[in-house]
Amino acid sequence: MNHPFIISYRELRVYQAAIDLAVQVFEHSQTFPPEERELLTVPLLRAAQLVCVYVAQAWLRRRYHSAFIATLNQAEAEAAATQVWLELAVLGTYLDAEVGQELHHACRQVLMALDHLIEHAAA
């Protein structure tokens, strides 16, 4: 059944891309050494998951333009943080460089989608 309007944040392409990214990050992080759990794995997973959380929160705040934009900005910040943590995982040789590049690109796609939402949000 097609709806003319988006009913749930789960229907947003940016949310779907963010969820896919978070799942991929989780799967790849399972090979990280246990001693890196607190300093790398947990912050990486948290950042990737928070992108999804902030997109969902932003959708529920869409009636309040400034709150909507502010929450999307938080999602952008977490996507950027995810990129940094991925880079550190590659530099530490815990993540294959090619996989790191693919995940970094997925983050960039999420960032571009978030930027598009922010730029086209009705004031």
N, C-alpha and C positions, 0 to 999 in steps of 0.2 A: 504494500500500500504506500503510495507516494503522498507526502505531505507538501503543501506549497511552502511551508516555513519549517525551519529547523525547530524541533520540539525539545531536544536534549543536547547537552554539550557533547555527548557521545557521537552525535552525527557530524560534528565539526571535523573537517579534514585535518586541521592542525592538531586536534585532540587525538585523532586516530594515528597521525604520524608520531606524536609524542609518546603515545602508549607503545607503538611498535618499537620506537627507540629505547624506551625504558626496559622493555622485555629483552631486546638484543643486548643492552648493556648488562642486564642481570645475567643472562646466559654466559656471556664472555667473562664476566667477573668471577664465575665459579672456579676458574683455573688460577686465580690470583693466590699467592701464598698466604697461609693463615696469619703470618706475622704482619702482613699489610692490611689486615682487616680494618683496624681502627683508623689508620692514617691514609688509606687510599680507597679501599672497597666501600666502606660505609659512606664516606662523603660523595663518592661517585654515584652510588645508587640513590642516595638521598636527593642529589641535584637532579638526576634524570627523572625521578618520581615526582619531584616538586613541580616540574614543568607541567605535568598532567594535572596535578592538583590545582595549580594557579589558573590554568585554562578553564577548568571546571568552575572554580570560584568566580572567575571573570564573567563567565556566561551567566551566572546567577546574579551578578551585579550589573548587568548590561543596561538596566534602566537608569542607572546613575553613572553618567558619562565619565566623570573624573575617577570614580572607584573602578569602573571597567578598565580604563586606560592604565591606572596605577597597578592593577592586578596583572594585566597583560605585560606590563614592564617588569614585574617580578618574575613572570614566566620567562621573559627574555633573559633576565639576569641568571636564572637557574640553567637555562640552555647554554649560555656562555660559560658558566661554571662547569657544566658537564664537559664542554670542549676542553677546558683546562685540565680537568681530572683525567680525561682520555689521553691527552698529550703526555701527562706525567706517567700514566700507565705504559705508554709506548716507550718513553725515555727510560723507564725502569725495566724495560724488556719483559713486562708482565703481559703485554698485549702486542700481538703481531702488528707491524707497521701498516700493512695493507688493511687489516681489520680496523685498526685505529683510524685510518683515512676514511674508510667507508662510514664509520660511526660519526666521525667529525663532519662528513658531508651530510649525513642525516640530520645532525644538529643544525647545520647551516640552513637546511631546508625548513626545519621547524622555525628557526629565527626569521627567515624570510616570510613565512606564513604569518607569524606573530606581527611582524612589522607591517605587513599588508592589512591585517585586522586593525591595527592601531591607526594607520594612515587613512583608512576608509570608514572608521567609526563615525557615525553621525553625531554631531555635537548637539 
